[in-house]
Amino acid sequence: MDSATSDARTPLGASADNGFKIVVVGGFGVGKTTLVRSVSEIRPLNTEETMTQAGADVDDIREVRGKSATTVAFDFGRITLDARNVLYLFGAPGQERFWFLWDRLFSGTLGAVVLVDTRRIDDSWYAIDRLEKHGTPFIVACNHFGGPVHTPEDVRHALDLDPNVPLLDCDARSRESGKQVLITLVQHVKNRYAGPSAPADLPRQEFV
């Protein structure tokens, strides 16, 4: 179900034992706010502000001319996995002038989703670089914007991704597609930490 078709949200549980933080990062206008909005069970908190002509001298809007608002701090959403576990979703701002916020958002993060617009792959380099430096597990999700079709091999080569980093297509507007992205990230984190040193309470892959 797309978020555009319904505003129905699941009521919050009274409490949860474990909260797991996931950050959605990527370039300007790749769909981070849309992804958080589509999967969150609560009405997301966002810090979007209307874009003005004055901002055109600061932010490159040539590839996102239909965009009328932009995140200036972060987006926040929540998903209940079960009675004990919840995911907290943070969408990071994409403009270079807000990148100083990213290191703080990465603190305590279980893992991250790098959202990519394949028309502007170079915009994803900084996100991947920062996550690698932090040692944060991440996956890459290519959001659908039309235009030329790139094979997974093309994208993986362009981003110089490690073979173990999952890469998948998604539609940030679709709740089902967004859920699959998060399931893939959770599984990647579990696989990365599989063995005696694995965290005791990684969230299960249950999304309602």
C-alpha positions as CSV (number, residue, x, y, z in Angstrom):
1,M,0.0,0.0,0.0
2,D,1.4,3.4,-1.0
3,S,1.5,6.1,1.7
4,A,-0.3,8.3,-0.9
5,T,-3.4,6.1,-0.8
6,S,-4.0,6.0,3.0
7,D,-3.2,8.0,6.2
8,A,-4.1,5.0,8.4
9,R,-1.3,4.3,10.9
10,T,-0.8,1.5,13.4
11,P,-1.2,2.8,17.0
12,L,2.0,2.8,19.0
13,G,2.6,0.1,21.6
14,A,2.8,1.1,25.2
15,S,6.5,0.2,25.4
16,A,9.3,-1.7,23.8
17,D,12.5,-3.3,25.2
18,N,14.8,-2.7,22.2
19,G,15.0,0.3,19.8
20,F,17.1,-0.1,16.7
21,K,18.2,2.9,14.7
22,I,18.5,2.9,10.9
23,V,19.6,5.9,8.9
24,V,18.6,6.6,5.3
25,V,21.2,8.7,3.5
26,G,22.0,9.7,-0.1
27,G,22.2,12.7,-2.4
28,F,19.9,15.7,-2.6
29,G,16.4,14.7,-3.8
30,V,16.9,10.9,-4.0
31,G,13.7,10.1,-2.0
32,K,14.9,9.8,1.6
33,T,11.9,11.6,3.0
34,T,9.5,9.7,0.8
35,L,11.0,6.3,1.9
36,V,10.7,7.2,5.6
37,R,7.1,8.4,5.1
38,S,6.0,5.4,3.1
39,V,7.1,2.8,5.7
40,S,6.6,4.6,9.0
41,E,3.7,3.4,11.2
42,I,3.4,6.9,12.7
43,R,2.9,10.2,11.0
44,P,6.6,11.0,10.4
45,L,8.3,13.9,11.9
46,N,10.1,15.9,9.2
47,T,11.9,19.2,9.0
48,E,11.1,20.1,5.4
49,E,11.2,23.7,4.4
50,T,10.0,25.3,1.2
51,M,12.7,25.8,-1.4
52,T,13.2,29.4,-2.6
53,Q,15.0,31.0,-5.5
54,A,17.7,32.2,-3.0
55,G,18.6,28.5,-2.3
56,A,19.3,27.9,-6.0
57,D,22.7,29.6,-5.6
58,V,23.5,27.1,-2.8
59,D,21.9,23.8,-3.9
60,D,22.2,22.3,-7.4
61,I,18.5,21.8,-8.4
62,R,19.1,21.1,-12.1
63,E,18.2,17.4,-11.8
64,V,15.3,17.9,-9.2
65,R,13.4,20.8,-10.8
66,G,10.0,19.4,-9.5
67,K,11.2,19.5,-5.9
68,S,9.5,22.2,-3.8
69,A,10.7,21.4,-0.3
70,T,13.8,20.0,1.3
71,T,14.9,18.5,4.6
72,V,17.0,20.8,6.7
73,A,17.7,18.5,9.8
74,F,16.3,15.0,9.5
75,D,13.1,12.9,9.0
76,F,12.0,10.5,11.7
77,G,9.7,7.4,11.6
78,R,9.0,4.2,13.5
79,I,8.2,0.6,12.7
80,T,7.1,-1.9,15.4
81,L,8.7,-5.3,14.7
82,D,7.1,-7.2,17.6
83,A,6.2,-6.5,21.3
84,R,9.8,-6.1,22.3
85,N,11.5,-4.5,19.2
86,V,11.1,-1.3,17.2
87,L,13.0,0.3,14.4
88,Y,13.6,4.1,14.5
89,L,14.2,5.5,11.0
90,F,16.2,8.7,10.4
91,G,16.3,10.3,7.0
92,A,19.5,12.5,6.6
93,P,19.5,15.8,4.7
94,G,21.1,15.4,1.3
95,Q,22.6,18.9,0.6
96,E,26.3,19.3,1.1
97,R,25.8,22.2,3.5
98,F,24.0,19.8,6.0
99,W,26.5,17.0,5.8
100,F,28.0,18.0,9.2
101,L,24.9,16.5,10.7
102,W,25.6,13.0,9.3
103,D,28.2,11.9,11.8
104,R,25.9,12.6,14.7
105,L,23.1,10.7,13.0
106,F,25.4,7.7,12.4
107,S,26.1,7.5,16.2
108,G,24.5,4.3,17.6
109,T,23.2,3.2,14.2
110,L,22.4,-0.4,13.5
111,G,22.8,0.1,9.8
112,A,22.1,2.4,6.9
113,V,20.3,2.5,3.6
114,V,22.1,4.5,0.8
115,L,19.4,5.6,-1.5
116,V,20.6,6.2,-5.1
117,D,19.3,8.0,-8.1
118,T,21.1,6.3,-11.0
119,R,20.9,9.4,-13.1
120,R,23.2,11.1,-10.4
121,I,25.3,8.2,-9.1
122,D,28.2,10.6,-8.1
123,D,25.9,12.1,-5.5
124,S,26.2,8.8,-3.5
125,W,29.9,8.8,-3.1
126,Y,30.0,10.9,0.1
127,A,27.4,8.8,1.9
128,I,29.3,5.6,1.2
129,D,32.6,7.1,2.1
130,R,31.3,8.3,5.5
131,L,29.6,5.0,6.3
132,E,32.8,3.0,5.5
133,K,34.8,5.3,7.7
134,H,32.4,4.8,10.6
135,G,32.3,1.0,10.0
136,T,28.5,1.1,9.7
137,P,26.9,-1.7,7.8
138,F,24.9,-0.5,4.8
139,I,23.0,-1.5,1.7
140,V,22.4,0.4,-1.5
141,A,18.9,0.8,-2.9
142,C,18.4,2.4,-6.4
143,N,15.2,4.5,-6.4
144,H,13.1,4.5,-9.6
145,F,13.1,7.8,-11.4
146,G,12.8,6.6,-15.0
147,G,15.6,7.4,-17.5
148,P,18.2,5.0,-18.7
149,V,18.2,1.5,-17.2
150,H,21.5,0.5,-15.5
151,T,22.3,-3.1,-14.7
152,P,23.2,-4.0,-11.1
153,E,26.7,-4.7,-12.4
154,D,27.0,-1.2,-13.8
155,V,25.8,0.4,-10.6
156,R,28.1,-1.7,-8.4
157,H,31.1,-0.9,-10.6
158,A,30.2,2.9,-10.7
159,L,30.0,3.0,-6.9
160,D,33.0,0.6,-6.4
161,L,30.9,-1.4,-4.0
162,D,32.3,-4.3,-2.0
163,P,30.8,-7.6,-3.3
164,N,29.3,-8.2,0.1
165,V,27.2,-5.0,0.1
166,P,23.6,-5.8,-1.0
167,L,22.3,-3.8,-4.0
168,L,18.6,-3.7,-4.9
169,D,16.0,-1.7,-6.8
170,C,13.2,0.0,-5.0
171,D,10.3,2.5,-5.3
172,A,10.5,4.8,-2.3
173,R,6.8,5.7,-2.7
174,S,5.7,2.1,-2.1
175,R,5.4,0.7,1.4
176,E,6.0,-2.9,0.2
177,S,9.1,-1.9,-1.6
178,G,10.4,0.1,1.3
179,K,9.8,-2.8,3.7
180,Q,11.9,-5.0,1.4
181,V,14.7,-2.5,1.6
182,L,14.6,-2.6,5.4
183,I,14.4,-6.4,5.5
184,T,17.4,-6.6,3.2
185,L,19.4,-4.3,5.6
186,V,18.4,-6.2,8.7
187,Q,19.4,-9.5,7.1
188,H,22.7,-8.0,6.0
189,V,23.5,-6.8,9.5
190,K,22.6,-10.2,10.9
191,N,24.9,-11.9,8.4
192,R,27.7,-9.5,9.0
193,Y,27.6,-10.2,12.8
194,A,26.8,-13.9,12.5
195,G,28.9,-16.0,15.0
196,P,29.8,-15.8,18.6
197,S,30.2,-12.0,18.6
198,A,26.7,-11.4,17.2
199,P,24.6,-8.9,19.1
200,A,22.1,-10.7,21.2
201,D,18.9,-8.9,20.1
202,L,19.0,-8.0,16.5
203,P,15.5,-7.3,15.3
204,R,13.5,-10.0,13.5
205,Q,12.3,-9.6,9.9
206,E,8.7,-9.0,10.8
207,F,7.0,-5.9,9.3
208,V,3.3,-5.4,9.5
